[in-house]
Amino acid sequence: MRRAQIVLARSRWLSPQPIAQLVGCCVQTVRNVIHAFNTTGLACETKPSTRPKSVEPTLTATHCERLQHILHQSPRTYGKPTGLWTLALAAQVCHEHGVTARCMSDETIRRALPRLRTNGQRAKHWSTSPDPHDARKKRGAIV
């Protein structure tokens, strides 16, 4: 509605300053609307879409392969004090090693995991016993 008011006021040959005061916006906004009207006509009246022109994942297939290579190693390999990966830690290491140009969010890493055919759950670490009869004991056999 404001754009239409600006165009109508301009048709009465008002300058940008009085139009801005009349409509209640800044002078640069009036200039932008007038310029858009002069270049595109009435198409400037509709608000343009805020949707991106093209959508592609931040982590492409090549990036995902490098992420998978990183995740298959211990975080301690990369100088981190923990042995468990978190989404934030994976994003940080990816950025530090040039996989991504900036540090990605946890959500970006989480969405990349299904493309890696993994779900991000911790692997189970099973303890093994040096006892040679351990397998029989676990089955419930009496030694």
PyMOL commands that set and color helices and strands:
alter all, ss='L'
color gray80, all
select helices_A, chain A and resi 2-11+16-23+27-45+61-71+75-78+87-96+106-116+134-139
alter helices_A, ss='H'
color red, helices_A
deselect
rebuild
show_as cartoon
